[in-house]
Amino acid sequence: MGFSRSGGLAARNFRPCLPQNHLRIRSTLPPLLSRKFHASSLLWQIKSQVLKDVGEGITEVQIIQWYVEEGAHIEEWKPLCQYQSDKAVDDITSRYEGVIKKLHFETDDTVPTGRALCDIEVADGKYPDDNPAHESRAAPSEPTPASEIQAATQAVESSLITSPPIKAPDEIPKTKHASLAVPAVRGLLKSHGVNILEINGTGKDGRVMKEDVLKFVAERDSPALPTSVPTSVSVSPDTRQAESIVNLTPIQSQMFKTMTKSLNIPHFLYADELKINGINAIRKKIAFDKHDPTKITFLPFVVKAVSQALTEFPILNSKVDTTDPAKPKLVMRAKHNIGIAMDTPNGLIVPNIKDVASRSIFDIAAEIARLSALGKSGKLSPADLSGGTITVSNIGNIGGTYVAPVLVPTEVAILGVGRTRAVPVFDDDGQVTRGDMVNFSWSADHRVIDGATMAKMGNRVKDLVESPELMLLNLR
């Protein structure tokens, strides 16, 4: 009896010998193991951040850089990543607060609209009316066998004593800007298999430019020349053609689609020659005004003249609606949002000046300067690039006397301006004088715009440009 009581007492007082860190091991067991120990619901769920439609017919964007990494905490409305479309560079903000569980795309990847960018672990029930959770509450499950618990515990113990990997020194960027480059340069890097950190950038703040990549590839691929070549040996040049595949940038991809669609429209071309001595005289007088440093170029006068002519020919400010191909319609637009074609480091873009009819020529010049600066730095917003109603393409500031511009599918007319040149002309008295001449080339949608209407519009713009004082009558 004594033995049995003492044995029972010993059994009651017996405690298994556990390591001192057993509490810490249990608290760090993975969620999957915890889910099997308890039949209650989890207090978290996974939400997918989906790339929404960014408008203007854009169906895909390119990821420039991620601001977060897997395992990082993100707050609601904080930036997730920076993207570039065919029209602008902008940030995508987080719709949820939580922990980043998975990034579905990498830098330079192209993401179609409607695809999930990343998965975010959020508090359960915090976003009940949002898109369905990637992983919802867990259902009660059977108890975990002892063998599985032991294996999971050993895995946790080994992870606790394993030191985290240390980033190699050669993986650290040389400067905070050394890994930045525009998408066209990134595409070139990918096609040639070059690490951007191996290149010494010559751009601002050490940014890698296209020329830096081409120079690096040429030096890498050029064979080492021998120190001396025997005179008796003749070296024949390598006549094989070197070719490489380069993917289109987002801007080039959208231009490919837009122009392919545009050339399904029958174009009507109308060209004329204008004398702009009057505008040049006004510009010379303005140049002496030291109180206003704004540089007034020829373009603001043209934009204002086009706007004033549109009040007489509003059909040229419309767009064709072919939603029902059997019954096409015209959408008349009241405001004159005149697009300005610009050549930028990332390609051709067309921001527009909003409501030109209510702006002065000084206002138009300042807006052109603002849009040009943003275009060169790749910071134009979607608002700057959307809503255009008619376009002016001033190819003359680059070169070329004649141009045949191609329509934007959402517009019915476009004006191409050639290079200004000085030629001898006859004045009203028959005397030969200097004439500052420029060619205007109009393209119109011949499905809805007839030749007479386009000619009348062109003549009205010509009158306003050749006699700029006429614009004073309608200035506001």
C-alpha positions as semicolon CSV with decimal commas, in nm:
position;residue;x (nm);y (nm);z (nm)
1;M;0,000;0,000;0,000
2;G;0,281;0,239;0,089
3;F;0,448;0,167;-0,238
4;S;0,131;0,232;-0,434
5;R;0,058;0,560;-0,255
6;S;0,410;0,682;-0,299
7;G;0,397;0,571;-0,656
8;G;0,069;0,760;-0,703
9;L;0,218;1,067;-0,536
10;A;0,521;1,046;-0,755
11;A;0,299;1,019;-1,059
12;R;0,102;1,326;-0,956
13;N;0,416;1,531;-0,893
14;F;0,591;1,419;-1,207
15;R;0,665;1,698;-1,467
16;P;0,834;1,629;-1,798
17;C;1,177;1,781;-1,846
18;L;1,141;2,049;-2,111
19;P;1,404;2,291;-2,247
20;Q;1,405;2,638;-2,098
21;N;1,293;2,792;-2,424
22;H;0,990;2,563;-2,464
23;L;0,753;2,857;-2,418
24;R;0,924;3,051;-2,693
25;I;0,912;2,749;-2,926
26;R;0,540;2,706;-2,871
27;S;0,472;3,075;-2,934
28;T;0,657;3,065;-3,264
29;L;0,486;2,760;-3,412
30;P;0,363;2,832;-3,765
31;P;-0,005;2,934;-3,815
32;L;-0,078;2,600;-3,984
33;L;0,021;2,408;-3,669
34;S;-0,176;2,644;-3,447
35;R;-0,478;2,593;-3,668
36;K;-0,463;2,217;-3,603
37;F;-0,432;2,259;-3,226
38;H;-0,744;2,478;-3,200
39;A;-1,081;2,440;-3,362
40;S;-1,159;2,815;-3,336
41;S;-1,145;3,048;-3,638
42;L;-0,831;3,237;-3,734
43;L;-0,814;3,613;-3,678
44;W;-0,662;3,699;-4,015
45;Q;-0,725;3,652;-4,384
46;I;-0,552;3,722;-4,715
47;K;-0,667;3,997;-4,952
48;S;-0,539;4,035;-5,307
49;Q;-0,453;4,386;-5,431
50;V;-0,585;4,386;-5,788
51;L;-0,464;4,623;-6,060
52;K;-0,773;4,826;-6,145
53;D;-0,850;4,989;-6,480
54;V;-0,642;5,310;-6,499
55;G;-0,855;5,455;-6,779
56;E;-0,793;5,585;-7,132
57;G;-0,799;5,233;-7,277
58;I;-0,483;5,124;-7,094
59;T;-0,485;4,744;-7,052
60;E;-0,142;4,687;-6,898
61;V;0,133;4,865;-6,706
62;Q;0,499;4,798;-6,628
63;I;0,629;4,779;-6,271
64;I;0,922;5,019;-6,229
65;Q;0,997;4,954;-5,863
66;W;0,842;4,805;-5,548
67;Y;0,833;5,014;-5,231
68;V;0,767;4,706;-5,014
69;E;0,894;4,350;-4,980
70;E;0,741;4,026;-4,860
71;G;0,696;4,024;-4,484
72;A;0,682;4,404;-4,455
73;H;0,391;4,587;-4,291
74;I;0,194;4,827;-4,511
75;E;-0,057;5,090;-4,406
76;E;-0,372;5,177;-4,594
77;W;-0,319;5,425;-4,885
78;K;0,059;5,402;-4,859
79;P;0,248;5,345;-5,190
80;L;0,299;4,982;-5,292
81;C;0,484;5,027;-5,617
82;Q;0,561;5,265;-5,902
83;Y;0,432;5,183;-6,249
84;Q;0,462;5,320;-6,599
85;S;0,192;5,303;-6,862
86;D;0,207;5,427;-7,218
87;K;0,098;5,768;-7,090
88;A;0,239;5,836;-6,744
89;V;0,439;5,726;-6,440
90;D;0,244;5,700;-6,115
91;D;0,222;5,515;-5,782
92;I;-0,023;5,241;-5,680
93;T;-0,135;5,272;-5,319
94;S;-0,244;4,992;-5,088
95;R;-0,614;4,939;-5,033
96;Y;-0,548;4,741;-4,716
97;E;-0,349;4,758;-4,393
98;G;-0,157;4,444;-4,311
99;V;0,150;4,234;-4,391
100;I;0,275;4,168;-4,745
101;K;0,257;3,791;-4,794
102;K;0,345;3,757;-5,163
103;L;0,448;3,980;-5,457
104;H;0,311;3,827;-5,776
105;F;0,529;4,034;-6,012
106;E;0,888;4,154;-6,018
107;T;1,044;4,480;-6,130
108;D;1,017;4,532;-6,510
109;D;0,727;4,284;-6,536
110;T;0,421;4,385;-6,738
111;V;0,094;4,352;-6,545
112;P;-0,245;4,328;-6,723
113;T;-0,538;4,505;-6,560
114;G;-0,748;4,276;-6,344
115;R;-0,449;4,072;-6,220
116;A;-0,344;4,058;-5,854
117;L;-0,031;4,259;-5,778
118;C;0,026;4,116;-5,430
119;D;-0,138;3,936;-5,137
120;I;-0,181;4,117;-4,804
121;E;-0,261;3,954;-4,469
122;V;-0,528;4,166;-4,300
123;A;-0,731;4,152;-3,980
124;D;-1,030;3,922;-4,017
125;G;-1,352;4,110;-4,078
126;K;-1,189;4,451;-4,133
127;Y;-1,278;4,460;-4,506
128;P;-1,603;4,261;-4,525
129;D;-1,743;4,420;-4,841
130;D;-1,425;4,405;-5,047
131;N;-1,317;4,149;-5,304
132;P;-1,325;3,786;-5,187
133;A;-1,034;3,689;-4,967
134;H;-0,753;3,488;-5,119
135;E;-0,762;3,270;-4,807
136;S;-1,061;3,290;-4,571
137;R;-1,122;3,156;-4,224
138;A;-1,003;2,805;-4,160
139;A;-1,253;2,532;-4,083
140;P;-1,205;2,308;-3,775
141;S;-0,969;2,021;-3,849
142;E;-0,865;1,696;-3,694
143;P;-0,601;1,702;-3,415
144;T;-0,246;1,685;-3,537
145;P;-0,069;1,353;-3,482
146;A;0,218;1,355;-3,236
147;S;0,469;1,276;-3,510
148;E;0,370;1,589;-3,704
149;I;0,392;1,804;-3,390
150;Q;0,742;1,671;-3,315
151;A;0,857;1,735;-3,674
152;A;0,720;2,090;-3,669
153;T;0,882;2,160;-3,332
154;Q;1,220;2,038;-3,459
155;A;1,182;2,262;-3,766
156;V;1,112;2,563;-3,544
157;E;1,409;2,484;-3,320
158;S;1,642;2,459;-3,618
159;S;1,512;2,789;-3,757
160;L;1,570;2,958;-3,422
161;I;1,937;2,863;-3,409
162;T;2,004;2,930;-3,776
163;S;2,142;3,277;-3,839
164;P;1,974;3,480;-4,115
165;P;2,161;3,514;-4,444
166;I;2,377;3,822;-4,477
167;K;2,349;4,023;-4,797
168;A;2,668;4,006;-4,998
169;P;2,856;4,335;-5,034
170;D;2,841;4,321;-5,413
171;E;2,460;4,317;-5,399
172;I;2,443;4,659;-5,232
173;P;2,373;4,942;-5,482
174;K;2,655;5,185;-5,533
175;T;2,424;5,481;-5,467
176;K;2,057;5,511;-5,392
177;H;1,999;5,603;-5,757
178;A;2,234;5,350;-5,918
179;S;1,960;5,094;-5,982
180;L;1,711;5,342;-6,132
181;A;1,649;5,353;-6,505
182;V;1,363;5,421;-6,743
183;P;1,173;5,118;-6,880
184;A;1,343;5,141;-7,220
185;V;1,683;5,103;-7,052
186;R;1,553;4,818;-6,834
187;G;1,432;4,636;-7,142
188;L;1,777;4,678;-7,300
189;L;1,940;4,541;-6,984
190;K;1,714;4,236;-6,983
191;S;1,769;4,161;-7,352
192;H;2,149;4,167;-7,313
193;G;2,153;3,989;-6,974
194;V;2,328;4,273;-6,791
195;N;2,306;4,355;-6,419
196;I;2,238;4,727;-6,382
197;L;2,475;4,748;-6,085
198;E;2,769;4,647;-6,307
199;I;2,735;4,967;-6,509
200;N;2,864;5,310;-6,412
201;G;2,576;5,545;-6,499
202;T;2,655;5,884;-6,652
203;G;2,308;6,030;-6,596
204;K;2,188;6,252;-6,314
205;D;2,270;6,106;-5,969
206;G;2,443;5,811;-6,136
207;R;2,138;5,686;-6,326
208;V;2,211;5,441;-6,606
209;M;2,133;5,569;-6,956
210;K;2,086;5,384;-7,284
211;E;2,431;5,488;-7,404
212;D;2,590;5,342;-7,087
213;V;2,430;5,003;-7,156
214;L;2,536;4,995;-7,522
215;K;2,892;5,093;-7,430
216;F;2,909;4,825;-7,160
217;V;2,775;4,555;-7,395
218;A;3,017;4,658;-7,670
219;E;3,315;4,636;-7,433
220;R;3,194;4,307;-7,286
221;D;3,133;4,138;-7,621
222;S;3,436;4,273;-7,807
223;P;3,707;4,005;-7,842
224;A;4,047;4,073;-7,690
225;L;4,287;4,184;-7,963
226;P;4,632;4,021;-7,976
227;T;4,925;4,242;-7,887
228;S;5,089;4,183;-8,224
229;V;4,971;4,035;-8,553
230;P;5,221;3,875;-8,789
231;T;5,247;4,067;-9,113
232;S;5,211;3,747;-9,313
233;V;4,868;3,670;-9,166
234;S;4,570;3,854;-9,321
235;V;4,272;3,906;-9,090
236;S;3,938;3,909;-9,273
237;P;3,653;4,109;-9,116
238;D;3,358;3,928;-8,966
239;T;3,068;3,993;-9,206
240;R;2,802;3,819;-8,997
241;Q;2,510;4,040;-8,897
242;A;2,469;4,094;-8,523
243;E;2,105;4,102;-8,414
244;S;1,934;4,125;-8,078
245;I;1,572;4,117;-7,965
246;V;1,446;4,415;-7,766
247;N;1,097;4,422;-7,620
248;L;0,880;4,727;-7,679
249;T;0,847;4,968;-7,389
250;P;0,496;5,037;-7,256
251;I;0,482;5,364;-7,451
252;Q;0,595;5,192;-7,772
253;S;0,347;4,908;-7,716
254;Q;0,056;5,147;-7,675
255;M;0,170;5,354;-7,974
256;F;0,179;5,033;-8,180
257;K;-0,180;4,953;-8,083
258;T;-0,307;5,310;-8,120
259;M;-0,153;5,371;-8,461
260;T;-0,266;5,033;-8,591
261;K;-0,620;5,125;-8,489
262;S;-0,583;5,479;-8,623
263;L;-0,485;5,367;-8,972
264;N;-0,822;5,193;-9,004
265;I;-0,965;5,546;-9,028
266;P;-0,970;5,704;-9,377
267;H;-0,751;6,016;-9,351
268;F;-0,808;6,337;-9,543
269;L;-0,495;6,554;-9,578
270;Y;-0,506;6,931;-9,628
271;A;-0,188;7,144;-9,636
272;D;-0,116;7,514;-9,672
273;E;0,170;7,763;-9,636
274;L;0,149;8,047;-9,386
275;K;0,341;8,371;-9,341
276;I;0,417;8,437;-8,975
277;N;0,605;8,770;-8,989
278;G;0,334;8,931;-8,770
279;I;0,375;8,681;-8,487
280;N;0,755;8,704;-8,504
281;A;0,730;9,082;-8,470
282;I;0,512;9,047;-8,158
283;R;0,753;8,794;-8,009
284;K;1,047;9,033;-8,058
285;K;0,860;9,307;-7,872
286;I;0,770;9,071;-7,588
287;A;1,135;8,963;-7,559
288;F;1,225;9,315;-7,440
289;D;0,973;9,301;-7,154
290;K;1,194;9,238;-6,853
291;H;0,897;9,217;-6,615
292;D;0,775;8,888;-6,760
293;P;1,044;8,623;-6,803
294;T;0,806;8,376;-6,973
295;K;0,946;8,271;-7,308
296;I;0,673;8,303;-7,568
297;T;0,735;8,071;-7,861
298;F;0,541;8,037;-8,183
299;L;0,337;7,742;-8,054
300;P;0,110;7,925;-7,800
301;F;-0,017;8,152;-8,080
302;V;-0,101;7,849;-8,294
303;V;-0,283;7,678;-8,006
304;K;-0,490;7,990;-7,940
305;A;-0,571;8,032;-8,310
306;V;-0,690;7,669;-8,331
307;S;-0,915;7,722;-8,028
308;Q;-1,074;8,035;-8,172
309;A;-1,135;7,861;-8,504
310;L;-1,302;7,568;-8,323
311;T;-1,575;7,802;-8,199
312;E;-1,677;7,844;-8,565
313;F;-1,626;7,476;-8,660
314;P;-1,716;7,278;-8,345
315;I;-1,746;6,950;-8,536
316;L;-1,365;6,937;-8,545
317;N;-1,365;6,921;-8,164
318;S;-1,586;6,611;-8,160
319;K;-1,520;6,235;-8,156
320;V;-1,683;5,941;-8,332
321;D;-1,881;5,694;-8,122
322;T;-1,898;5,352;-8,289
323;T;-2,034;5,162;-7,990
324;D;-2,319;5,061;-8,220
325;P;-2,155;5,008;-8,562
326;A;-2,495;5,022;-8,729
327;K;-2,564;5,369;-8,586
328;P;-2,239;5,568;-8,542
329;K;-2,271;5,899;-8,360
330;L;-2,075;6,217;-8,302
331;V;-1,995;6,323;-7,947
332;M;-1,972;6,704;-7,940
333;R;-1,737;6,846;-7,676
334;A;-1,762;7,202;-7,544
335;K;-1,413;7,252;-7,399
336;H;-1,105;7,280;-7,619
337;N;-0,846;7,047;-7,462
338;I;-0,570;7,080;-7,720
339;G;-0,300;6,812;-7,712
340;I;0,066;6,896;-7,769
341;A;0,283;6,615;-7,910
342;M;0,614;6,603;-7,721
343;D;0,934;6,407;-7,775
344;T;1,060;6,279;-7,437
345;P;1,335;6,036;-7,328
346;N;1,065;5,770;-7,287
347;G;0,907;5,829;-7,628
348;L;0,629;6,033;-7,786
349;I;0,358;6,151;-7,546
350;V;0,065;6,388;-7,598
351;P;-0,041;6,583;-7,287
352;N;-0,313;6,841;-7,340
353;I;-0,385;7,197;-7,232
354;K;-0,725;7,208;-7,065
355;D;-0,992;7,462;-7,170
356;V;-0,774;7,668;-7,403
357;A;-1,065;7,901;-7,488
358;S;-1,053;8,049;-7,136
359;R;-0,673;8,095;-7,131
360;S;-0,454;8,380;-7,246
361;I;-0,150;8,327;-7,465
362;F;0,072;8,380;-7,159
363;D;-0,125;8,112;-6,972
364;I;-0,088;7,873;-7,266
365;A;0,290;7,933;-7,283
366;A;0,326;7,866;-6,909
367;E;0,121;7,545;-6,933
368;I;0,330;7,421;-7,226
369;A;0,646;7,484;-7,023
370;R;0,502;7,294;-6,725
371;L;0,395;6,994;-6,933
372;S;0,729;6,986;-7,114
373;A;0,925;6,981;-6,787
374;L;0,709;6,699;-6,648
375;G;0,737;6,505;-6,974
376;K;1,117;6,517;-6,972
377;S;1,130;6,393;-6,612
378;G;0,865;6,123;-6,672
379;K;0,625;6,270;-6,412
380;L;0,318;6,354;-6,620
381;S;0,000;6,253;-6,440
382;P;-0,291;6,064;-6,603
383;A;-0,496;6,385;-6,576
384;D;-0,242;6,568;-6,795
385;L;-0,266;6,298;-7,061
386;S;-0,640;6,230;-7,070
387;G;-0,933;6,420;-7,216
388;G;-0,774;6,563;-7,532
389;T;-1,008;6,679;-7,809
390;I;-0,770;6,786;-8,092
391;T;-0,391;6,770;-8,133
392;V;-0,116;7,003;-8,255
393;S;0,214;6,831;-8,346
394;N;0,497;7,082;-8,382
395;I;0,749;6,863;-8,563
396;G;0,922;7,176;-8,693
397;N;1,112;7,234;-8,370
398;I;1,303;6,912;-8,450
399;G;1,317;6,942;-8,827
400;G;1,121;6,878;-9,142
401;T;0,923;7,112;-9,364
402;Y;0,633;6,881;-9,448
403;V;0,446;6,632;-9,234
404;A;0,143;6,407;-9,275
405;P;0,015;6,359;-8,917
406;V;-0,184;6,052;-8,811
407;L;-0,510;6,089;-8,620
408;V;-0,568;5,990;-8,260
409;P;-0,866;5,748;-8,263
410;T;-1,059;5,961;-8,010
411;E;-1,028;6,275;-8,225
412;V;-1,134;6,378;-8,576
413;A;-0,855;6,625;-8,663
414;I;-0,485;6,688;-8,603
415;L;-0,252;6,970;-8,712
416;G;0,113;6,914;-8,805
417;V;0,339;7,223;-8,800
418;G;0,658;7,220;-9,006
419;R;0,986;7,406;-8,972
420;T;0,989;7,784;-9,017
421;R;1,207;7,909;-9,300
422;A;1,289;8,247;-9,456
423;V;1,209;8,281;-9,828
424;P;1,172;8,576;-10,069
425;V;0,807;8,674;-10,124
426;F;0,623;8,953;-10,302
427;D;0,441;9,210;-10,089
428;D;0,120;9,395;-10,183
429;D;0,322;9,647;-10,387
430;G;0,499;9,378;-10,587
431;Q;0,828;9,426;-10,406
432;V;1,040;9,129;-10,298
433;T;1,063;9,107;-9,920
434;R;1,156;8,854;-9,655
435;G;0,884;8,606;-9,569
436;D;0,896;8,381;-9,261
437;M;0,701;8,083;-9,392
438;V;0,576;7,765;-9,231
439;N;0,370;7,470;-9,358
440;F;0,051;7,361;-9,182
441;S;-0,069;7,008;-9,257
442;W;-0,412;6,895;-9,139
443;S;-0,540;6,538;-9,119
444;A;-0,912;6,475;-9,065
445;D;-1,139;6,174;-9,023
446;H;-1,293;6,155;-9,370
447;R;-1,581;5,943;-9,241
448;V;-1,737;6,253;-9,082
449;I;-1,527;6,551;-9,198
450;D;-1,554;6,659;-9,561
451;G;-1,284;6,843;-9,751
452;A;-1,470;7,177;-9,757
453;T;-1,508;7,187;-9,377
454;M;-1,141;7,106;-9,325
455;A;-1,035;7,370;-9,576
456;K;-1,251;7,635;-9,409
457;M;-1,106;7,548;-9,070
458;G;-0,752;7,564;-9,211
459;N;-0,818;7,901;-9,375
460;R;-0,958;8,047;-9,053
461;V;-0,650;7,938;-8,858
462;K;-0,432;8,082;-9,134
463;D;-0,605;8,422;-9,109
464;L;-0,557;8,432;-8,730
465;V;-0,191;8,329;-8,749
466;E;-0,097;8,566;-9,032
467;S;-0,287;8,855;-8,866
468;P;-0,256;8,786;-8,493
469;E;-0,428;9,115;-8,410
470;L;-0,753;8,947;-8,517
471;M;-0,727;8,720;-8,213
472;L;-0,761;9,028;-7,989
473;L;-1,126;9,058;-8,089
474;N;-1,214;8,729;-7,917
475;L;-0,962;8,718;-7,633
476;R;-1,111;8,679;-7,283
